Amino acid sequence: MKLSSPSFGVFIISVVLFALVIAVRYLGIAIPVISGNTFEMLLVAYVAMLVGVIFGNI
């Protein structure tokens, strides 16, 4: 299996999700979709990055 860097779009999606989770968890910002699901949203951000690395430039 050959790994490649993720596309810029996938990278940005992952970073934005991560930043939103950090803002909810540590800054106390209330975002309804993320507030109760911080672990799951971090998992989604990781999986997005993982898919981008495994499948290349999608």
C-alpha positions as CSV (number, residue, x, y, z in Angstrom):
1,M,0.0,0.0,0.0
2,K,1.4,3.4,-1.0
3,L,0.5,6.3,1.2
4,S,0.3,9.8,0.0
5,S,-0.4,13.2,1.4
6,P,-4.1,14.2,1.7
7,S,-5.5,16.8,-0.6
8,F,-5.7,20.3,0.7
9,G,-9.5,20.2,1.1
10,V,-9.4,17.0,3.2
11,F,-6.7,18.6,5.4
12,I,-8.7,21.8,5.9
13,I,-11.8,19.8,6.8
14,S,-9.9,17.8,9.4
15,V,-8.2,20.9,10.9
16,V,-11.5,22.8,11.1
17,L,-13.3,19.9,12.9
18,F,-10.4,19.6,15.3
19,A,-10.4,23.4,16.0
20,L,-14.2,23.4,16.6
21,V,-13.8,20.5,19.1
22,I,-11.0,22.3,20.9
23,A,-13.1,25.5,21.0
24,V,-16.1,23.6,22.5
25,R,-14.1,21.6,25.0
26,Y,-11.6,24.1,26.3
27,L,-13.1,27.6,25.5
28,G,-16.7,26.8,26.5
29,I,-18.2,27.8,23.1
30,A,-21.6,26.1,22.6
31,I,-21.9,24.5,19.1
32,P,-25.0,22.2,19.2
33,V,-23.8,19.5,16.9
34,I,-20.4,19.2,18.6
35,S,-21.1,20.0,22.2
36,G,-22.3,16.6,23.2
37,N,-20.1,14.6,20.8
38,T,-16.6,15.9,21.2
39,F,-14.9,12.4,21.1
40,E,-17.0,11.4,18.0
41,M,-16.1,14.6,16.2
42,L,-12.4,14.1,16.9
43,L,-12.8,10.6,15.5
44,V,-14.5,12.0,12.4
45,A,-11.6,14.4,11.9
46,Y,-9.0,11.6,12.3
47,V,-10.9,9.3,9.9
48,A,-11.1,12.1,7.3
49,M,-7.4,12.6,7.5
50,L,-6.8,8.8,7.4
51,V,-8.9,8.4,4.3
52,G,-7.1,11.2,2.7
53,V,-3.7,9.6,3.4
54,I,-4.7,6.1,2.3
55,F,-6.7,7.0,-0.9
56,G,-4.5,9.9,-2.0
57,N,-5.8,13.0,-3.6
58,I,-9.6,12.6,-3.3
